[in-house]
């Protein structure tokens, strides 16, 4: 019976302490998105891009290399694309943005070798206070 009473007392204390903890008010955040679209169309005929959607809705676009050339997978292009994406993400994280979520996608309209790899990077930071 003593064990049961002690356990009941412990559960009650833990429950009350969770109510006593202060909750922090939600901090307003702003979000932006970096989307990479990499073509897997053979022969370099596809179009690959990196699109940045800023918090105000404006967009900037930069070219990326296609993943395939006439000879097949182009590892030099893959490395250049990775470097460009990492430099872009580093620039934004240095400016106070944090990568909140990464969403990888692959799309192919049919079973042939056409398609794209698309990755969305969702970034967030505390909303900047405006001077009045």
C-alpha positions as CSV (number, residue, x, y, z in Angstrom):
1,X,0.0,0.0,0.0
2,X,2.9,2.4,0.7
3,X,4.3,1.8,-2.8
4,X,0.9,2.6,-4.3
5,X,0.5,5.8,-2.2
6,X,4.0,6.9,-3.1
7,X,3.4,6.3,-6.8
8,X,0.1,8.2,-6.6
9,X,1.8,11.1,-4.9
10,X,4.6,11.1,-7.5
11,X,2.1,11.1,-10.4
12,X,0.2,14.0,-8.8
13,X,3.3,16.1,-8.3
14,X,4.5,15.5,-11.9
15,X,1.1,16.5,-13.2
16,X,1.0,19.7,-11.2
17,X,4.5,20.6,-12.1
18,X,3.6,20.4,-15.8
19,X,0.8,22.9,-15.2
20,X,3.1,25.3,-13.3
21,X,5.6,25.5,-16.2
22,X,5.5,28.7,-18.1
23,X,4.7,28.5,-21.8
24,X,6.6,30.8,-24.1
25,X,4.6,33.0,-26.3
26,X,4.8,32.0,-30.0
27,X,7.4,34.0,-31.9
28,X,6.2,35.3,-35.3
29,X,8.2,33.7,-38.0
30,X,8.8,34.4,-41.7
31,X,9.4,31.7,-44.2
32,X,11.1,31.4,-47.5
33,X,11.6,28.5,-49.9
34,X,14.5,27.4,-52.0
35,X,13.5,24.9,-54.8
36,X,15.9,23.0,-56.9
37,X,14.7,21.4,-60.1
38,X,17.2,19.1,-61.8
39,X,16.4,17.6,-65.2
40,X,17.1,14.0,-66.0
41,X,16.5,14.4,-69.7
42,X,19.3,12.7,-71.6
43,X,21.6,14.7,-73.9
44,X,21.5,17.9,-71.8
45,X,18.2,18.9,-73.4
46,X,16.4,19.4,-70.0
47,X,16.3,22.6,-68.0
48,X,17.5,22.8,-64.4
49,X,16.9,25.7,-62.1
50,X,17.1,26.9,-58.5
51,X,14.2,29.2,-57.5
52,X,14.2,31.2,-54.3
53,X,10.8,32.4,-53.1
54,X,11.4,35.2,-50.6
55,X,9.1,36.1,-47.7
56,X,7.5,38.9,-49.7
57,X,6.6,36.5,-52.5
58,X,9.3,37.8,-54.9
59,X,11.4,35.1,-56.7
60,X,14.9,34.9,-57.9
61,X,16.1,32.2,-60.3
62,X,19.5,30.7,-61.0
63,X,20.5,28.1,-63.6
64,X,21.6,24.7,-62.5
65,X,23.3,22.1,-64.7
66,X,21.4,19.1,-66.1
67,X,22.3,15.8,-64.5
68,X,22.8,14.0,-67.8
69,X,24.9,14.7,-70.9
70,X,25.1,12.7,-74.1
71,X,27.3,10.2,-72.4
72,X,25.0,9.6,-69.4
73,X,25.3,10.9,-65.8
74,X,27.5,14.0,-65.6
75,X,29.2,13.9,-62.2
76,X,30.9,17.2,-62.8
77,X,27.4,18.8,-63.2
78,X,26.2,17.1,-60.1
79,X,29.1,18.5,-58.1
80,X,28.6,22.0,-59.5
81,X,24.9,21.9,-58.6
82,X,25.7,20.7,-55.1
83,X,28.2,23.5,-54.6
84,X,25.7,26.1,-55.8
85,X,22.9,24.8,-53.5
86,X,25.2,24.7,-50.5
87,X,26.6,28.2,-51.1
88,X,23.0,29.5,-51.4
89,X,21.9,27.7,-48.2
90,X,25.0,28.9,-46.3
91,X,24.4,32.5,-47.4
92,X,20.8,32.3,-46.0
93,X,21.8,30.6,-42.7
94,X,24.5,33.2,-42.2
95,X,21.7,35.8,-42.5
96,X,19.8,34.1,-39.7
97,X,17.6,31.6,-41.6
98,X,17.3,28.1,-40.4
99,X,16.5,25.1,-42.6
100,X,13.1,23.9,-41.1
101,X,12.3,21.1,-43.6
102,X,13.6,19.5,-46.7
103,X,11.1,17.9,-49.1
104,X,12.6,15.6,-51.9
105,X,10.5,14.8,-54.9
106,X,10.9,13.0,-58.2
107,X,8.5,13.3,-61.1
108,X,8.3,11.4,-64.3
109,X,5.3,11.8,-66.7
110,X,5.8,8.2,-68.0
111,X,8.1,5.2,-67.8
112,X,10.7,6.6,-70.2
113,X,13.9,8.4,-69.1
114,X,12.2,11.8,-68.9
115,X,11.7,13.4,-65.5
116,X,13.0,15.8,-62.8
117,X,14.4,15.7,-59.3
118,X,13.0,18.5,-57.2
119,X,13.9,19.4,-53.7
120,X,12.3,22.1,-51.6
121,X,14.1,23.6,-48.7
122,X,11.8,25.5,-46.3
123,X,13.7,28.1,-44.3
124,X,12.4,30.1,-41.3
125,X,13.6,32.9,-39.0
126,X,12.1,35.1,-36.4
127,X,10.2,37.9,-38.0
128,X,12.3,41.0,-38.1
129,X,10.9,43.9,-36.1
130,X,10.3,47.1,-38.1
131,X,11.4,50.4,-36.8
132,X,8.5,52.8,-36.2
